[in-house]
């Protein structure tokens, strides 16, 4: 049986370290952990795969830009015939603080346009891993905020966040959603320790 892991973001170097590309950044870290080369490229996606004992793991990034992510997901689902409970979407989330991740078995888009595009294809019964990127003070600045780069301080902490999230996906594959949720949902432990230090 195949597992499909899809990180959301926008293609192009200018978007590399933007908040909206948190899904891409986690997928890159996961690819390094699993020794997967993202070297298969098509019009709407770039992907790579590795074998496991009873199937394969496909890692993919849509190249459609965020709002049309569902088009790439549809291609993957039709090609690999994975049931939705074996597909996970990784995205940024402005409703969660930076350094906080949340894995869910299903749910709405929460206003995220990439998830909205995917749910239009799949319905809401699809697992997703949300990566907190915090939110702007004013809602009117939302687009500028998510398409803006992480702050200097956030960039220094990103490797810890992406590693934590990547390991959450690996646990999801090996041990299931409930186990991954119980271990990984919440703040990255090292960031939580730093936060407590500052509060003391």
N, C-alpha and C positions, 0 to 999 in steps of 0.2 A: 504494500500500500504506500502511496506517495503522500508526503506532507508538502504543502506549498506555503512559503513564508514570503510575504510581499511588504517591502518597505516603501512608504509613500514619500514623495518629494517632487521637486522640479529639476529637470535635467539642465546641465550647463554649469560651467565653473563659477559664474557669478552667484549662483545659489548654494554653493557647496556648504557653507557654514551658516546658512540662514535657519531660523527656528522652524520654518515650514519643512525643512529637510531632515528633521530629527529621525524620521523613519529610514531614510537613506543611510544616515550615519550609523544607526543600530545595525542595519543589514550589512554594512561594510564590516563592522566589528564581528558580526556573526560569521561572515564569510571567512574572515581570518581564523577564527576559532575552529571552524569546520574544514579549513583548507579547501574552500570552494573558489574557483575562478569564475568571475562574472564575465564570461567571454563569448556568450552566444547573444548576438544582437539582431533584432528585427525592427520593423518600423515603430512598433508601439511598446517594446520592452527590451530590457537586457537581463540576462539570467544565467545561472549556472546550476549545477547539480552534483550531488554526491550520493553514493549508495550506503544504505544501512542494512542491518541484518534481514529485514523483511520488506524492503522497498527502497524508496529514495527520498531525498530532501531537495526540493527545488527552491532556490533563493532568487527573487526577481525584483526589479525596479521598473515601474511603468515609465515610459519616455513620452507620455502624452501630455505632460503638465498635469498639475494636481486635479483640476476640475474634471478631467476625462479619464481618471484612473480606472474606472470600471471597464473601459474598452480593453485594457491590457489584461485585467483580471479575467474577463470573459474568454480571452484567447487561452489563458493558462488552464482554466477549468475545462474547456472543451478538449484541450490536448491531453491533459493528464488524468481527467476523470476522478479527481480527488473529491470525496464528500466534504461538505462545508465544514464539518467539525475537525477536519484535518488541514484547514486553511486558516492562516492567521494574518491579519493586517496590522502593520506597525505605523503609527501616525503620531504627530505632535498633538498636544492638547493645551489650549490656553486657559482652560478651567482648572488645571492642576499646577501647583508650584514647581519651579525648576528643581530637578532632582527627585521627583516623585513619579512612580510608574503605576499603572493600573491595568491589569489583565482582566478581561471580561469574556464570557462565553458568547454573549450576544448583546444587542442593544441598538439604539438609534444612532444617527450620525453625530448628534450633539452639535449640529451646526457646521461640522467639518465638511468642506466641499468634496474632498477626495473620498471620504467615507460615504458621503451622500451618493456620489457617482457609482460606487461599488454596490451599495445597498440596493440601488435601482436595478442592478443585475441579479444580485443574490438573495435579496431580502435581508432581514435583520439577524437571522440565525447564523452568524459568522463570527468566530472569535476575533478579538482585536486587543492589541497592546498599545496603550496610550502613554506617550512620553510627555511629562509636564514641561512646559516652556514658560510658565507664568503668563501674565496678561498685561497689556498696556493700561495706564491709568485712565485713559479716555477711549471709549469704544470707537470713536471716530477715527482713531489712529490704528485700528486693528490690522488692516492690510499692510501698512508700512511696517508695523511691528513684526508680523510673522514673516515678511519678506526681508526683514533686517537681520543682520548678523548677531549671533550670540555675543554677549558682553565679554570683555577680557577675562573677568573672573569666571564666567560660565565656561568659556573655552578651556580654561585650565582644568575644570572639573568634568568636562564632557567625556573623557576616556573612562572615568569611573561609572558614569551614568550609562554609557553605551555598553560597557562590559556587563553591568548588572542586568540591563534589559536583554542583552544577547543570551545570558545564562538563563533568564526567565523563559526564553523561547526554547532553549535546549531542554529545560525541565518540562515544559509543556509537551514537547515531542516524546520524551522518554517516560514521563510519569503522569501526564494528564493535566487538565486545566485546574482542578481543585488543588492539587499539590503545588503547582506553579503559583497560583493565587495566594495560597497560605504562606509561602516562603518569600515571594518577591513583591507583592502589592504593598506600596508605601514608599517611604523615602529610602534612597540608597543609604545603607548604614553609615558609611564614612561621612557623608554629607550631614546626616542627622547628628552625629557626634560633634561636628564643627558648629552646627547651629546651636546646640546646647551650650557649647563653650562660650559663644558670643552672648547668649542670654544670661549667663552667670555673672 
